[in-house]
Each structure stands twice: as structure tokens, then as C-alpha cells.
């Protein structure tokens, strides 16, 4: 079974394919997979479908680009309601991946930058590809303060020795280095990504579904509470741009 969610410009942004218990969700905007409002809405729609079907998810991108992060054109336009909508959709997408009742495998097909790296940081299994790709949180390099929700996502997954380096110093990592930092679990040749991701999905399908869901919520409970507090505190007209930490 295959379905497509479409953006406002009617170009296909996200594909969904169900094969048995495994749902393949693939981003492809024909460019760098910017997390625009239409792309994020399409991803939420795809995860809605996967949740209804109780499917294990493989989330992937296009060749060379998993995602380059939030759509910078939305930030540049300066429309606060659009910025808040985009950030809110991105933050809640990470929240649902972090707590998704079925396992989520990320097949990171290339660059994963800024918000594009939030999704691997939220998933259960993260497989990247070898090559001249960059992964990391580059917000500080381009003049953006890292949102509180993103800090909480990074805090729960990055190795402590790399947390400050990645978040505050905006260090970017080659795929092999990204494994050491905590963005990925392993790296494979690009030609093997599809097979390795499917193999990983089959492996986690052997887990007891209820035990997986409940244990995930216990293990990530503190991170999820901090993430929810950050969303509610910062992603409002009054909170946007505030330096105050969530309570």
C-alpha cells in the first residue's frame, strides 16, 4: 500500500509505503528536504497513518540529503505566526517520534543539519551513510539561538563529551564522527542503507510491542517532560525569543 501527502504547491513531499508491519516514510522535496510547514504537516500525517496501522517506521530522505533543517525562508519572512507554526510542528514531531508506540528507524541518507538532526536524535535506531556529509546543530553558526526544545532533545541523546561542542559551539560531524557524538548508531555504504534499515526494522519487530512502548516512556519520561515544558513555555508569542528557561 502506498500513499502520498502533498504540499501547498502540489509537489509530492512525503511518501508512505506499508509492507507488512513496516511503514517506510520518505521525505523528498526535490532539493534539500527543508522542514517547511507543508513538509512537517505531511510528516505528521504519515506518522498518524503509521500509528493507526501500528507500524514500525523507517524514516528516510532523498539521496545526499536527509534534511537541511527548518525552512530558512520562513524565518526570513519574519511572520511570527508562521515561525511559531513551523517550530511547533517540528517540536511536536520530535516529541511524537521520541514517544512513538512502535520503534522508529531513521535511515539518514546524507546531510542532517539543525532541525534535520533533531529527528535522528529522537529515533530508536539511527543508520547513516558513508560519504562527504555533515551532521550537527549549526544554529549558532547562522545566528539562531538554539530553541529550548532542541536543547532538551540533544541533551537526552548526545554523549556528554559532545553536548557542549555540538550545541554551543555548533560543531559539525562527518558520519563516522556523528556515531561517536550520538547522532547516529552506525554508518554503512550508501548502497546498503535500504537493506540495513529494513534489517533493523525487522529486528525491532521481534520486541514485545507493549513492553517496548511502556519501557520507552519510562526511560524517556524525564526528557519528554522537559520537552513538553519547553514547547509550552517557549513556542508562544510571549515566549518566542525569550531567554528564560522552562520551569
N, C-alpha and C positions, 0 to 999 in steps of 0.2 A: 504494500500500500504506500502510495506517495502523494504528498500534498505540498502546495507552495503557498507561502504567505507573501503578499506583495506590499511594497511601499507606496507612498503617495504618488510617485511618478510612474507607477505601474510596472516598474522593473522588478524582477524576482530578487528578493533579498535573502530569504531563508528557505531552505528545502527541508522536508521531513520525510523520512522513509522508515517504515516499520518492517522489520524482518524477524518474525517470531517474537521474542521478548525484548529485542534490541531496537531502539529508535536512533536513527542517525539524523542529527540536526546539523545542517551545514550552512554557514554564512558565506555569501558571495555577492558583493555589490559591484563586482567587475573592477574594483580599484583596490583600496587598502582595508576594506571592511571596517569603515568608521562606524562607531556605535552612535548613530543618529537616532532621533526619536522613532522614525519608521523602522529602522533595524531592531531597536530594542523592543518595540511593540511586537514585531514579528517573532523575536526570540521568546518573549513571554507567551505568545500564542502557541509556539511549538512546545514549550515546556508544559503548558496547560494540557495539550494533547497527550504528551508523554505521561503526565501524571494520571490522566483519565485511563490510559491504557496500561498503567502500572509497569511502564517500560524502563529498562536500563538505558541510559542515554550515552551516546558518543557525540560529543560536540566538537565540530571541526570548522576549518576555514578554507580559503582558497589557496592555491599553490603560492608559496612565498609569504603569504600574509594570513596569520590567524586573525589579528585585529590591531589596528593602529590607535585604538582608543576612542574616546568621546569625539564627536564631530566638532572640530575647532571653529567651524563656521557659525555654529550656534553660540559659542562663547563670544565670537567677534561681533555678532549682531547685537549683543547686549540686551536682548529682550528677557527680562528676569523670569517671566512665566515659562518661557521656552527652556531657559537654562535649568530652572528648578524641575521641570518635567523630565528633561534628559537625565539629570543627575539622579532624580528619584527612581526613574525606570532602571537605570544602571545599578543603583544601590540595592533595590529590591530584587533585581535579577540575581545579583551575587548572594543575597540573603536566601533566596529560594534554592540556589544551587548548593549552598553550604548546608542547607537543611533538607534537601530533596529526599523524599522517602525511598527512592531507588538509587543505586550507585550512578555516579556521573563520571564518565571518562572524557578527558579533554585530549583531542588529537591536535596538537599545536603544530600547524603546518608551515610556520615561518615566524615572521616578526610578531611579537606580542608586547605592545608598548602602552604604558599608562593604563587606562581603563581596560585595554586589551589584555593586560596581565592580571587584572582582578579575577577573571574567570578561572584561569588555572590555579590561582591562589585559593579558590573556593571549592574546587572539584575534588573528587576522591582519588582518581588516578590521572596522572598528567604525563603524556608521552610527547616529546618534541622530536624535531628532525635535525640532523646534522646540516651544517651549511653556514653561510655568512649572515646569520640572523642575529637580531638584538632582542633581548627580553629585559623588561625592567620598568621602573616607575620614573619617568623623565619629567614629571610635572615641574619640579623646582628649576630645571634647566630652561623651561619655556615660560617661566614667570607665573606659574599657578601654584597656589598653596594646596598641599595635598589635603583632600577632604577628610574629616574625621572618620567617616565610614570606611574610607580606603585604608587609613592607618590601622583600623581595627582588623580589617581583612588581612593586611600584611602582617600584623603582629602575631596572628594565630598560626601563620604558616611558614614565614621566613625563619631561617635559622638565626638565633640571637646574634651571632657574629656578623651577620649581613643586614640586620634590620636597619640600623642607622645608616649604613652605607647605601642601601637601596632606597630608603625613604627620604632621608635628609640630604644626602649627597647625590642623589639621582644617578647612581652608578648603573650602567647598562651591562648586560651579561651576554656572552656568547652562549649557545645552547648547553655545552658541556659545563660551563661555569654556572649556568642557571640551575643545574641539578644540585650543585653544592650549596647554592644560596637558598634553595627551597621553592623555586618557581616551577620546577619540573621534577619528575621522579626518575626518568631515564630518557635517553636520546637514541634514535635509530636512524638509519639511512632513509631518505625521503621515500624511496621505492617500497619500503617496508612499513610505512606508517599505517596504512589502511589495515594490513593483516595484523600488525601488532596491537592496534586499537581494538579490533574485533576479538582478538585472543584475550585481551584484558577484560573486555566486556563479558565474554563467555566465562572467564574465571570468576568474576564477581557475581555472576548469575547463580553460582553454586552456594552463595551465602544464604542463610535464612533471612528472608525479607523483613520480617518483623524485628528480629534481633538486630539486623543492620540498622534499620530506621531508629529504633529506640536507643541503641548504643551511640549512634551518630549524634543524636540530640543531647545525650548526656555528656559525651566527650566535648562537644562544641557549644554547650549551653552558655558558658561564660562569654565566648566570642559572639554568639548570637544575641545575647542580651546587650552587650556593648555596641554591636552593630545597630540594633533596633533603637537604642538610646541616641546614637549618633544621627540616624536618619530623622528621628523625631525632633531632635534639638537643632540640627544644622540646616536641614533641607526644607526651610520655610522662608518666607520673605524677610522675617526678622532675623533669622539665624544665618542666612546666606552671607558668607564672608566674615562671620564673627570668629574671633579668636578664642572664644570661651569653650572650654572642653565640656562635653556632655556629662551630666551628673551621673 
